[in-house]
Amino acid sequence: MLVIQIFLYLQILDFITTMLGFRVGAAEASPFIAKLIHASSPMAGVAFSKLVAIAIAGFCLMTQRQKLVGWINYWYAGLVVWNLVVILVAINRNVHA
């Protein structure tokens, strides 16, 4: 199932880009993930959010909603691009500070 492979790949990319963003000084925009981060650690909070996303995708598959996972992939692809932009802006700010 290509949709699932893409979904898992995007989860990994989102995790990596979020961690890189934290490293260069970016903040978490999602209130849900921000609460998870403050309750534990940045890595644990984001990892837990990835587990939740995978569980929801699994539920979608079990209930024959594969197309929904395909649409969710567009959201995560956009999120990864957003993370990359945030990282580049933060790096640019740090270089020119």
Secondary structure as UniProt FT lines:
FT   HELIX           2..23
FT   TURN            24..25
FT   HELIX           31..39
FT   HELIX           42..62
FT   TURN            63..64
FT   HELIX           66..95
//
